[in-house]
């Protein structure tokens, strides 16, 4: 990877309540910018705030490379933001909450929305695997394999900096492998 003048963009996406804002906050060098608003759809998901536009943070790698971190809104009604934020992204991190009853369907939905990893490298982070009834981590990998996709899948706690950095580091490796010139100045 390479250099003080290099910078690129990583997008965090996934359904509402999965922890995109939390993940970005866990690794950003400064307090992230957030467009959280009061959640008016409490029947669908019981949380006080939800992202309506985007989350933004950044990290500087040891070699001086700047990584811009963008979080998408999770609600389908803000789907237009996914396309805007995905534009020119070097890679995408899809976060999934295993405790949600439709977690595997959500995995398909968000991977498909960002090109199934064919155009842009994708890494999957699955949280809340310890909840009763949550599918095991292997179920997410198997779901992707049945669709002919081989993407890295990790169990994560988005509150833990090392877990989120594992996702970012893996994505950086995929980006560099796909196009070694992409990470050089």
C-alpha positions as CSV (number, residue, x, y, z in Angstrom):
1,X,0.0,0.0,0.0
2,X,1.4,3.2,-0.4
3,X,2.0,6.7,0.4
4,X,1.2,10.0,1.9
5,X,-0.7,11.2,-1.1
6,X,-2.9,8.1,-1.4
7,X,-6.5,8.0,-0.3
8,X,-9.4,5.8,-1.0
9,X,-13.0,5.1,0.1
10,X,-14.5,2.2,1.9
11,X,-18.3,1.9,2.3
12,X,-20.0,0.2,5.3
13,X,-23.4,-1.1,4.5
14,X,-26.1,-3.3,5.9
15,X,-29.6,-3.2,7.3
16,X,-30.9,-0.8,9.9
17,X,-29.5,-1.4,13.4
18,X,-26.6,-3.6,12.4
19,X,-23.9,-1.2,13.8
20,X,-22.5,0.7,10.8
21,X,-22.3,4.0,12.7
22,X,-20.8,2.2,15.7
23,X,-18.2,0.4,13.5
24,X,-17.1,3.6,11.9
25,X,-16.8,5.3,15.3
26,X,-14.8,2.4,16.6
27,X,-12.0,3.0,14.1
28,X,-12.2,6.6,12.9
29,X,-9.2,8.8,13.9
30,X,-11.7,11.6,14.8
31,X,-15.3,11.6,15.9
32,X,-17.3,10.6,12.9
33,X,-19.8,12.9,11.1
34,X,-23.3,11.3,11.4
35,X,-26.7,12.2,9.9
36,X,-28.7,10.4,12.5
37,X,-32.3,11.5,12.9
38,X,-35.1,10.3,15.2
39,X,-36.4,7.0,14.1
40,X,-40.0,7.4,13.0
41,X,-40.3,3.7,12.1
42,X,-40.1,2.2,15.7
43,X,-42.5,-0.6,14.7
44,X,-40.0,-2.0,12.2
45,X,-36.9,-1.4,14.5
46,X,-36.9,-0.2,18.0
47,X,-34.0,2.2,18.2
48,X,-34.1,6.0,18.9
49,X,-31.9,7.2,16.0
50,X,-31.3,6.0,12.5
51,X,-28.9,7.2,9.7
52,X,-30.8,9.2,7.0
53,X,-27.9,10.3,4.8
54,X,-24.5,8.9,5.7
55,X,-21.9,8.4,8.3
56,X,-18.3,9.6,7.7
57,X,-15.0,9.0,9.4
58,X,-11.4,8.5,8.3
59,X,-8.3,6.7,9.4
60,X,-4.7,7.3,8.4
61,X,-2.6,4.2,7.9
62,X,1.0,3.9,9.1
63,X,2.3,4.6,5.5
64,X,0.3,7.8,5.3
65,X,-2.5,6.4,3.2
66,X,-5.9,8.0,4.1
67,X,-8.9,5.8,4.2
68,X,-12.3,7.5,4.0
69,X,-15.1,5.6,5.7
70,X,-18.7,6.0,4.6
71,X,-21.7,4.4,6.2
72,X,-24.9,4.0,4.3
73,X,-28.4,4.2,5.7
74,X,-29.9,0.8,6.3
75,X,-33.5,1.5,5.4
76,X,-34.7,0.7,1.8
77,X,-36.3,4.1,1.5
78,X,-32.8,5.6,1.5
79,X,-31.6,3.1,-1.1
80,X,-30.6,6.0,-3.5
81,X,-27.8,6.8,-1.0
82,X,-26.3,3.4,-1.5
83,X,-25.6,4.2,-5.2
84,X,-24.2,7.6,-4.4
85,X,-22.0,6.4,-1.6
86,X,-20.9,3.3,-3.5
87,X,-19.6,5.4,-6.4
88,X,-15.8,5.1,-6.7
89,X,-15.6,3.0,-3.6
90,X,-12.4,0.9,-3.4
91,X,-14.3,-1.7,-1.4
92,X,-17.4,-2.5,0.7
93,X,-17.9,-4.0,4.1
94,X,-21.4,-5.6,4.6
95,X,-22.5,-5.8,8.2
96,X,-25.2,-8.3,9.1
97,X,-27.0,-8.9,12.4
98,X,-27.3,-12.7,12.9
99,X,-30.0,-12.2,15.5
100,X,-32.4,-10.8,12.9
101,X,-34.8,-13.5,11.6
102,X,-34.1,-12.6,7.9
103,X,-30.3,-12.2,8.3
104,X,-29.5,-14.5,5.4
105,X,-31.9,-12.8,3.1
106,X,-30.4,-9.4,4.1
107,X,-27.0,-10.8,3.3
108,X,-28.2,-11.5,-0.3
109,X,-29.8,-8.1,-0.6
110,X,-26.8,-6.0,0.4
111,X,-24.2,-8.1,-1.4
112,X,-26.3,-7.9,-4.6
113,X,-26.8,-4.1,-4.1
114,X,-23.0,-3.6,-4.2
115,X,-22.2,-5.9,-7.1
116,X,-21.7,-9.3,-5.5
117,X,-18.0,-8.6,-5.1
118,X,-17.5,-8.8,-8.8
119,X,-16.9,-5.1,-9.5
120,X,-15.9,-4.0,-6.0
121,X,-14.2,-6.2,-3.3
122,X,-16.6,-7.1,-0.5
123,X,-16.0,-8.4,3.0
124,X,-18.8,-9.6,5.3
125,X,-19.0,-9.0,9.1
126,X,-21.6,-10.9,11.0
127,X,-22.5,-9.7,14.5
128,X,-24.7,-11.0,17.4
129,X,-23.9,-14.7,16.6
130,X,-24.4,-15.6,20.2
131,X,-28.2,-14.9,20.2
132,X,-30.6,-17.8,20.5
133,X,-31.8,-18.9,17.1
134,X,-29.0,-17.0,15.2
135,X,-27.6,-19.0,12.3
136,X,-24.0,-20.1,12.8
137,X,-21.2,-18.2,11.0
138,X,-20.8,-21.0,8.5
139,X,-24.4,-20.5,7.3
140,X,-23.4,-17.1,5.9
141,X,-20.5,-18.5,4.0
142,X,-22.6,-21.4,2.7
143,X,-25.3,-19.0,1.6
144,X,-22.8,-17.1,-0.5
145,X,-21.2,-20.3,-1.9
146,X,-24.6,-21.6,-3.1
147,X,-24.7,-18.4,-5.2
148,X,-21.2,-19.0,-6.6
149,X,-19.7,-16.3,-4.4
150,X,-16.6,-16.7,-2.3
151,X,-16.3,-13.7,0.0
152,X,-14.5,-13.4,3.4
153,X,-17.0,-13.7,6.3
154,X,-16.0,-12.9,9.9
155,X,-17.9,-12.9,13.2
156,X,-17.5,-9.4,14.6
157,X,-18.5,-7.2,17.5
158,X,-18.7,-3.7,15.8
159,X,-18.0,-2.1,19.1
160,X,-14.5,-3.6,19.2
161,X,-11.9,-1.7,17.3
162,X,-9.8,-4.9,16.5
163,X,-12.8,-6.6,15.0
164,X,-13.6,-3.7,12.7
165,X,-9.9,-3.3,11.8
166,X,-9.9,-7.0,10.8
167,X,-12.6,-6.3,8.3
168,X,-10.8,-3.2,6.9
169,X,-7.4,-5.0,6.7
170,X,-9.0,-7.9,4.9
171,X,-10.7,-5.6,2.5
172,X,-7.4,-3.7,1.9
173,X,-5.8,-7.0,1.0
174,X,-8.6,-7.8,-1.5
175,X,-8.3,-4.4,-3.0
176,X,-4.6,-4.7,-3.4
177,X,-4.9,-8.2,-4.9
178,X,-7.6,-7.1,-7.4
179,X,-5.6,-4.1,-8.6
180,X,-2.2,-3.5,-7.0
181,X,-2.0,0.0,-8.6
182,X,-5.1,1.1,-6.8
183,X,-3.3,1.6,-3.5
184,X,-0.3,3.3,-4.8
185,X,0.2,7.0,-5.4
